[in-house]
């Protein structure tokens, strides 16, 4: 597997992809774009991919750098009150209930307005769990390429829409120029304890089937150690920005080989489906906020149909509760991991096929 991953051609594409992403990060930072080192690489690598340039930031590399993102997001648990966490089960229930409602409404859109076949419409409508949904879409008889494109474009759209909604429609103040300003750097002994605990937890849970383990385990370890008062301080900002670069460039290079015309036409359809899912997320966020008193913007990001890392990082950038957002997305991904195979089994039975 590693011999295939580390061929000279792929390493050259990886180096060029990271170079393009770094240029995007510098440009975005120059213009004070929020989360410059994620959004800049995302859009520069997307443009390079569509233009046919040899850029590649593979999913295995992105997955390994999730460790840094998990450690970073765990910082949001520093000084968090237990009283706030006790209200999370209600909002988590909302995240689970949101899934079937949002999927059904988005399915109607993809089936009858976008004219997708039944299985492709279903798989394109599921908000979250991109990898699991794409992997199983083929066995369901769906068009895997359309599903992957719809899910990937949705993440890009939501990443763009979230700051617009927060700063434009909801009136939140834009973040400070330096989001790391005033933070105390974590000490080397604390960092060693944090990384060691994360790796140990990853080893213990390696066969558990928990999704995005390289991000979940550092998040759990950081939350536990910080809530218990064992460690303090923030990750080095340059290390976080490298993680953001790989994350953003990894999303951007997913669009390699897609003609511009197809991307624009399919993008318009996906934007409509994303708007449906975001509308349902907004309704659930307003209801749960009224019941629990939790912050509306945090709930909106927690229910938004984007990636767990992307939405959590946007929450951090606008000074919302990024730990809250991350935990809710993880709960939703677990629900997807459970429900999608059940859906596949039901479809197989309805067609009289063996249950694989």
N, C-alpha and C positions, 0 to 999 in steps of 0.2 A: 504493500500500500504506500509506504513512504517513498519507495523507488519511483512510483508513478507520480506522487505529489511533487517530488523534488527533481523532476527532469529539468534540463537546461532551459527548454522553451518556457515551461511554467514559471521557473524562477525569474527569467527575464521579464515575463508579463507581470509577475508579482512586484518586482522592483519598480517597473514603470507605473503600475497602478498606485503604489504607495507614493511615488514621486508626484504623480498627478494629484493625488489626494492631499499631499503636503502643500502643493501650490494653492489648492482650493482652501486649505485651512488658513494659510497666510493671508490670502485675499479677503476671506470672510472676517478674519480678525482685524484686518486693516479698516474694514468698513463697520466694525463693531456689531457684527451679526451675533445674536445670542447662540450659544453653543457652536461657535465658529468652527471648532475642530471636529465636529460631527457633520454639520450641515454643509460646510465648504467642500470637504472631500466627497460627500454624497453626490452633490450636484455636478462637480467637476468630473468625477468618475462616471456618472450617468451620461454626461455629454460625450465623454471620450468613448464610452461603450457604444453608444448609438452611432457615433461617427466612424466606428470600425477600428479604432486604435487598439493595440494589443495590451489591454489592461486586464488584470485578474487579481482579485483579493478573495481567495477561496473561503468557503464556510468553515473549514477546519481551523484556519488561522483566526478567523473571527471568533470561533468558539473558545479557543485558548485564551484570547485576550479578554474574554468575558470575566475572567478571574479578577482583573484590575477593576472592571466596571462594578462587579459585585462588592469588592472591598470599598470602593468609592461610595456606592449607594448605602452601604451599611453605616456610613457616618451620620446619616439622618436620624439614627436611633440614639445618638448622643444626647443625653438629658431629656429624652422623651418620657412623658408621664404615663404610668400604667393605666390611669383612668381613660386616657385617649384610646389606648389599645383595646380596652374592654368594649368599645363601641364598634370595633371592626367586624365582629361576626355578622352584624346586621348589614353592613355595606358589602361584605363578602357574599352574603345571600343574594343581595341585589345583583352582584356581578354574575352569579350563576343563573339567576332568573333572566337576566338580560340576554343571555346567549340564545335560547330558543326563540324568544320574541324577535330579536334582531335578525337572526338567521332566516326565520320565516319571511319577514318583510323584505329582506334583501333577496331572498330566493324568488319572490314574486316579481321583483324588479328585473333580475337577471333572466328569468324564464320568459316573461311576457313582454318586456320592453327591450332588453338586450338580445332576445331571441336565442339564448343558449339552450342546449339540450338539458334534460332534467338533472343528470348527475353533475355536469359541469356547473350548472346554476347552483346546486346545493353546495358543492365544494368551494365555489367562488364566494359564497355568502357567509361562510363560517368566519367569525371575527377572531382571529388569533390562531396560534399554533401552526404557523406557515409550513414548517418542515413536515410535521405529522400529516397535515392535510394534503400537501403535494405528494408525499410518498404513497398515500393510500388512494389518491384520486384515480390512478391508473387501474387499480383492481376494481374500482367501482364503475369503470367504463367511461370516466370523464376525460375531457381533453386536458392532459397534464400541462401542456404548454400554456393554455389559456388560464388554467387555475393558478399556475406559478406566476404568470404575468399579472393577473388580477390581485393576488395576495401581495406581491412585491410592490406594485404601483400603489396599493392602498397604504402601505407603510410610508411610502414617500409622500403621499398626499396628506396623511394625518400629521406627519412630522412638520409639513409646511403650514397646515391649517391651525395646529394647536397654538403657536405663538400669535397668529393673527386673531384668533378667538380671544386669547387671554389679554393681549395688549390693546386690541382694537375694539372688540364687542363688549368685553367684560371690564375694561378700564383699568387693568392692573398696570402698575408702573413697570417700565422696562428695567431689566437688571442693571446693576452697576457695571462699569466698564470692565473691572477685574473681579470675577466672581470668587476668586480665591483670597481677596484682600481681607486681612485681619484674622486669617485662620492660622492656628498653631500647628506646626509640622509634627507628625507622629514621630516618636523616638524609635531608634533602631531596635531596642529590646521589645517594645510594643508591636512594632511591625513584624518582627520575627515570630512573636506569639500569635499574631493575627494570621500570618501566612501559614504557619505550621498547623494551626487549628483548622484552617480552611482545607488544606491538603489532606489532613487526617480525616476530616468529615467526608471529603470526596472519596477517599479510599473505602471508608465504611459503607457509603451509600452507592458504590459503583455499580452494583447489580440491582438497585432498587427500582429502576425504571423512571425515576424522577426526571422531568425534562430540564434542559439547560443546566445540568449539574454544575459546570464550571462557574456559573454565576450565582446559583441558588446557595451553594455551600458557603462561599465567602460572605454572602449576605447574611446567612444565619449565624455564622461564627462572629462576624462583626457586630451584629445586633445583640447577641448574647453577651459578648465581652464588654460592649459599651453600656448596655443596660445594667450590667452587674458592676460597673465602675472599675473594671480591670485595666482598661486601656483608654487612651485619650489622644486627640490630635488627628490631623488630616493627612491624606496621602499626598506625596509630592505632586505638584500641579503638572510638571512636565510628563510624569508617568501617566497621569490621567489623560492628558491630551494625546499621548500615543495610543492609548486604548480607544479614545474617541475617533481618532484618525482611522484606525483599522475597522472600527464599527461602521462609520459612515462610508468609507471606501468599499467595504464589503457589500453594503446595500446597493451602492451605485453601480458596481460592476455586474450585478445580476442581469442587466439589460443588454448584455453583449449579444450581438448578432440579430437584434430586432430592428427591422427597417423603420425609419422615421415615420413613414406614413402609417404603418401598422401601430406604432407606439402612440401616435396622436389620436387615431380613431378608437383604439381600444382604451386609451387613457380617458377619453371623454365618457365612455361607458362606465369605466371603473370609478370615475369621479362621481357619477350619479349613484352608484352602489355605495360608495364611501359616505356620501351625504345622507343616505338612508340610515346607515349604521350609526353615524354620528348623531343624527336626529334622535334615534332611540336611546343612545347613550346619554344625551342631554336630558331627555325626559326622566330616565332612571336616576340620573345624578340629582336633579331637582327634587324628586320625591324622597330619595334617601337622605339628602341634605336637610330637608324639612323635618324628617323623622328623628335624625340623630344629632343634628347640629354640626355635622362635619363640614369642612370647607368645600364649597361648591366646585372650585377649580380643581382641587385634588381628586374629587369624585369623578369629574368629567374626564380627567386624564387617566384615572383608574379604569374607567369603562370604555375609553376610546379604543377603536379597533386597530391599534398600532402595535409595534413590538414592545416587549417588556423593557428592554434597555433604553430604547428611544424615548418612550413616554416617561420613564422614570427620570431620565436625564433632563428632559424638558421641564419636568416638575422641579428639579433642582435649580434650573436656570431661572425660573420665575419665582423662586422662593416658596414653592408649595412643598408638601410632605412627600419627598421622593421615596422614602421607605414604605409609606402607605401605598403609594402607586405601584411600586414593585411587587409587594406582597399580593395585591389584588390581581395583577396580571398573571402572576405565577399560579394563583388559585384558578383563574380562568383557563390557563394553558393545561393544567392538570385535568380540568373538566373536559377540555377538548380531547386530550389524550385518551380519556375514558370513553367519551361519547362517540368519537369518530369510528373506532373499531366496532362498537356496538351497531352503529349505522351500517357499516360495511357488512356485518353478519346478517342484519335484517334484509339488506338489499340482496345478498346472496340467497337467502331463504326464499325471498319473494320471487326470485328468478329460477328457483329450483337448482341452484348451483351448490357445489360442496362449500362448506363454511371454512375458508382459509384463514 
